Amino acid sequence: MSYIEFKNLEPYSHPLYPFIKGFRYNEGHFYIEPWFYTQLKRLEERFPNAIADVISVMLCKVDEHKRVIFTGNFEDPLLDENDYIYVELADIMIELGLEVEDKSRGCDYGD
């Protein structure tokens, strides 16, 4: 994964998890877990004009909290760090009013 959306930021490495990308931003830093980034790329396919707003909200969270982990699942994150807040993409989508309609029919196969 290239993380081109953050190419203008200084990389920040986690000492135990080098596969999780981190970046410095102003006075804080943040990590992006791989599942979060996969979700972000899928959202970009669906809402290409909203990605700049999503990134803006992400950076605002870092400005506000200084230490942020963007995770695919806050109940079972890859990183378990004290003094960090956990943010899921769904949190940002709600904040921006982005909705993805669930068109699944469940497991009844239409019966």
C-alpha positions in Angstrom: 0.0 0.0 0.0 1.4 3.3 -1.0 -0.4 5.8 1.3 0.0 8.5 -1.4 -2.6 10.6 0.4 -0.1 11.3 3.1 3.1 11.6 1.0 3.6 15.2 2.2 3.9 14.1 5.8 6.9 12.8 7.7 6.7 9.0 8.2 6.6 7.7 11.7 7.4 4.1 12.5 6.1 1.9 15.3 9.0 0.1 16.9 7.2 -3.3 17.1 4.9 -3.1 14.0 6.8 -1.7 11.0 4.0 -2.8 8.7 1.6 -0.2 10.2 2.2 3.2 8.7 2.5 6.2 10.9 2.9 9.9 10.2 3.8 13.0 12.0 1.4 15.9 11.7 1.9 19.3 13.4 2.4 18.5 17.1 1.0 15.0 16.9 1.3 11.7 15.1 -1.0 8.9 14.0 -1.0 5.4 12.8 -3.2 3.9 10.0 -3.9 0.3 10.4 -4.0 -1.7 7.1 -7.7 -2.5 7.3 -8.6 1.2 7.8 -6.6 2.1 4.7 -8.3 -0.7 2.7 -11.6 0.8 3.8 -10.5 4.3 2.8 -9.5 3.1 -0.7 -12.9 1.4 -1.1 -14.6 4.6 0.1 -12.6 6.5 -2.5 -14.0 4.3 -5.2 -17.5 5.0 -4.1 -17.1 8.7 -3.1 -14.1 10.1 -5.0 -15.0 13.7 -4.2 -15.2 13.1 -0.5 -11.7 11.8 0.2 -10.2 15.2 0.7 -12.8 15.9 3.4 -12.1 12.5 5.0 -8.4 13.3 5.1 -9.2 16.7 6.5 -11.2 15.2 9.3 -8.5 12.7 10.0 -5.9 15.5 10.4 -8.3 17.5 12.6 -8.5 14.5 14.9 -4.7 14.4 15.1 -4.6 18.2 15.8 -7.2 17.8 18.6 -5.9 14.6 20.2 -2.2 14.5 19.2 -2.1 10.6 19.3 -4.6 8.8 17.0 -4.9 5.3 15.7 -7.1 5.0 12.6 -8.3 1.4 13.0 -10.6 -1.0 11.1 -12.2 -2.1 14.4 -11.8 -0.3 17.6 -12.9 -3.3 19.6 -10.1 -5.4 18.1 -7.3 -3.1 16.9 -3.9 -4.3 15.7 -2.2 -1.7 17.9 -3.1 -1.6 21.6 -1.6 1.6 22.8 -2.3 3.7 25.9 -2.8 7.5 25.5 -4.2 7.1 21.9 -7.7 7.5 20.7 -9.1 5.0 18.2 -11.1 6.2 15.2 -12.9 4.1 12.7 -13.7 5.2 9.1 -17.4 4.8 10.1 -16.9 7.6 12.7 -15.6 9.9 10.0 -18.3 9.0 7.6 -21.0 9.8 10.1 -19.3 13.1 10.8 -19.3 13.9 7.1 -22.8 12.6 6.5 -21.6 9.9 4.1 -23.8 6.8 3.9 -23.4 3.5 2.2 -26.6 1.7 1.7 -26.6 -2.0 2.8 -28.3 -3.8 0.0 -27.6 -7.3 1.3 -30.6 -9.5 1.8 -29.1 -11.4 4.7 -28.8 -15.2 4.7 -32.3 -16.1 3.7 -31.5 -16.1 0.0 -34.8 -14.5 -0.7 -36.9 -17.3 0.7 
